[in-house]
Amino acid sequence: MNADVVSHAAAMRIRRAVAADADALAEIGARTFFETFAADNTAADMRLFLESTWRPDLQRAEILDADLDTLLVCDATGAIAGFAQLREAHPPAGIAVSAPVELKRFYVDKAWHGRGLALTLMGASELAARARGARELWLGVWERNERAQAFYRKCGFRKVGTTVFVVGTDPQTDNVMLRELA
């Protein structure tokens, strides 16, 4: 890792989201989802998904939900550069686990790709999962999102199954990936 990447990651601060973050979280969540998936979905399905998922009132409720951990990674100005959300949840049927936590959401702003931020956020996510008593961390990732799958493999996840994720009205296949936590 070069010094520039280290300095960028070191300048970041990871913290738990608070209710006052709901508007900013809704904005970055909708924007990063749109940037990542709009080209492969209809405008109607994207609009329906974004409106049903990324409203500030929904983000506020999730931030305040004791069953969810919402982690924000912020730059020196306090702007959100990425976020992760975890919850205690069992993966789809047929996947053997003993104490699972789901990495429900994991997004990094495009401007921060390749700068070490995602690895830092993943480390914080693993700590949050362990604090919930997790022995496994699992996630669903779209089968066509090769970049994300490569990153998760780099972090020690492996494919263990599939599940359906609906964008608007379009059921899509997500790969279920799992990592045991030491």
C-alpha positions in Angstrom: 0.0 0.0 0.0 1.5 3.3 -1.0 1.8 6.3 1.4 -0.9 8.3 -0.3 -3.5 5.5 0.3 -2.4 5.2 3.9 -2.7 8.9 4.5 -6.2 9.0 3.0 -7.4 6.1 5.1 -5.8 7.5 8.3 -7.5 10.9 7.8 -10.9 9.2 7.9 -13.0 8.8 11.1 -15.5 5.9 11.6 -18.4 6.5 13.9 -21.9 5.3 14.7 -24.7 7.1 12.9 -27.0 9.3 14.9 -30.5 10.5 14.0 -29.1 13.8 12.7 -27.3 11.9 10.0 -30.5 10.6 8.4 -30.7 13.1 5.6 -27.0 12.7 4.6 -27.2 8.9 4.9 -30.3 8.9 2.7 -28.5 11.0 0.1 -25.3 9.0 -0.1 -27.3 5.7 0.0 -29.5 6.6 -2.8 -26.7 8.1 -4.9 -24.3 5.2 -4.5 -27.0 2.7 -5.2 -28.1 4.6 -8.3 -24.5 5.0 -9.5 -23.8 1.3 -9.1 -27.0 -0.2 -10.5 -29.0 2.3 -12.6 -27.4 1.2 -15.9 -28.7 -2.4 -15.4 -32.2 -1.6 -14.2 -35.2 0.3 -15.6 -35.8 3.9 -14.5 -39.2 2.8 -13.0 -37.6 0.0 -10.9 -34.8 2.3 -9.7 -37.3 5.1 -8.8 -39.5 2.6 -6.9 -36.5 1.1 -5.0 -34.9 4.4 -4.1 -38.2 5.8 -2.9 -39.0 2.8 -0.8 -35.5 2.4 0.7 -33.6 5.7 0.9 -36.0 8.2 2.4 -34.6 10.2 5.4 -37.5 9.0 7.6 -36.6 5.4 6.9 -32.9 6.0 7.5 -33.7 7.8 10.8 -35.7 4.8 11.9 -32.9 2.4 11.0 -30.3 4.5 12.8 -32.5 4.4 16.0 -33.2 0.7 15.7 -31.2 -1.1 18.4 -31.1 -4.2 16.2 -29.0 -2.4 13.6 -25.5 -0.9 13.7 -25.0 1.9 11.2 -21.4 2.9 10.8 -20.3 6.0 8.9 -16.8 6.7 7.6 -16.4 10.5 7.4 -13.6 12.6 5.9 -11.9 15.5 7.6 -14.8 17.8 6.9 -17.3 15.4 8.4 -18.8 14.4 5.0 -19.9 10.8 4.7 -17.5 8.9 2.4 -19.0 5.5 3.0 -21.2 3.5 5.4 -22.0 0.0 6.5 -25.0 -1.4 8.2 -25.1 -4.7 10.2 -27.9 -6.7 11.8 -28.3 -10.0 13.5 -29.9 -12.1 10.9 -29.8 -15.7 9.6 -28.8 -16.2 6.0 -31.1 -17.9 3.5 -32.1 -21.5 4.3 -29.4 -24.2 3.8 -26.4 -22.2 4.9 -25.0 -23.5 8.2 -24.1 -20.9 10.7 -24.0 -20.7 14.5 -24.0 -16.9 15.4 -24.6 -14.9 12.2 -24.6 -11.2 11.6 -25.5 -9.8 8.2 -23.6 -7.0 6.5 -26.8 -5.6 5.2 -25.3 -2.6 3.4 -21.8 -1.7 2.5 -21.2 1.3 0.2 -18.3 3.6 -0.5 -18.6 6.8 -2.4 -17.1 6.5 -5.9 -14.6 9.3 -5.2 -13.1 7.2 -2.5 -12.7 3.9 -4.4 -9.2 2.5 -4.4 -8.0 4.6 -1.5 -8.1 2.0 1.3 -11.3 3.3 2.8 -13.3 0.1 2.1 -10.8 -2.1 4.0 -10.9 0.3 7.0 -14.7 0.2 7.0 -14.7 -3.6 6.7 -12.4 -3.8 9.7 -14.9 -1.7 11.7 -17.8 -3.8 10.5 -16.1 -6.9 11.7 -15.5 -5.4 15.1 -19.2 -4.4 15.3 -20.3 -7.9 14.3 -18.0 -9.4 17.0 -19.5 -7.0 19.6 -22.9 -8.5 18.7 -21.5 -12.0 19.4 -21.1 -13.0 15.7 -19.1 -16.0 14.7 -20.0 -15.5 11.0 -20.5 -12.4 8.9 -22.5 -12.8 5.8 -23.9 -10.6 3.0 -25.8 -10.7 -0.3 -24.1 -9.2 -3.4 -25.6 -9.0 -6.9 -24.3 -11.8 -9.0 -23.3 -9.3 -11.7 -21.4 -7.0 -9.4 -17.9 -8.4 -10.0 -16.1 -5.5 -8.4 -17.9 -5.9 -5.1 -17.4 -9.7 -5.2 -13.7 -9.4 -5.8 -13.4 -7.0 -2.8 -15.4 -9.4 -0.5 -13.2 -12.3 -1.6 -10.1 -10.2 -0.8 -11.7 -9.8 2.7 -12.0 -13.5 3.2 -15.7 -14.1 2.1 -16.6 -17.0 0.0 -19.8 -17.8 -1.9 -22.1 -20.2 0.0 -25.4 -19.8 -1.8 -27.9 -17.4 -3.6 -30.9 -15.4 -2.6 -33.4 -13.1 -4.3 -33.1 -9.3 -4.0 -35.9 -7.2 -5.5 -35.1 -3.9 -7.1 -38.5 -2.2 -7.7 -40.5 -5.0 -9.3 -37.5 -7.0 -10.7 -36.3 -10.0 -8.7 -32.6 -10.4 -9.1 -30.1 -13.0 -7.9 -27.7 -12.1 -5.1 -24.8 -14.4 -4.2 -24.6 -15.1 -0.5 -21.1 -14.7 0.8 -19.9 -15.8 4.2 -16.8 -15.2 6.4 -16.1 -16.9 9.6 -14.8 -14.5 12.3 -11.9 -15.8 14.4 
